[in-house]
Amino acid sequence: MPITVPPDTRKRFLDSIKRYARENLDQDIGDLQAGLLLEFVLKEIAPTVYNQAIADAQAYMRGRLDDLEGVCFEKEFDYWTPPRRQPR
């Protein structure tokens, strides 16, 4: 599944890439160059980051599901159980 971004986010990405090039590489680049770099990142690098985020979310959810019984368990037929006496 290709990673896509909304047009307003793409504009912000391009502005950020151009600023990075200007401040860190001492180069002024235009929209075309920034767009080419963005496309490269979205096709080559972003899938690895995305896949790791999915794996992290799955591990988190599995951990939460494993603990579901401990968090949500309620004793059944407990109404008639006599209360425990406190030791003196």
C-alpha positions, 0 to 999 in steps of 0.5 A: 500500500503506497504511503500518501499524504494530504495536499496540505501536509505535502505542502508542509513537508516541502516547506520543511525540506526546503528549509532544511536544505537552506539551513543545513546544506546551504542550498536553496532548492525549489519545489521540484527538487523538494518534491523529488526528495519527498517522493523518494522518502515516501517510497523508500524510507517511509514504508519501513517506519510505517511497518515498524509503527504497525508492529509496535501497535500490534505488540502493544495491543497483544499485551493489552489483550493478554492482560484483559482478564486480569483487568476486566475479570469479575467474580461470579455468584459472589453475593452470598459469599460471607465477608472475610473477618479482619484479624485482630 
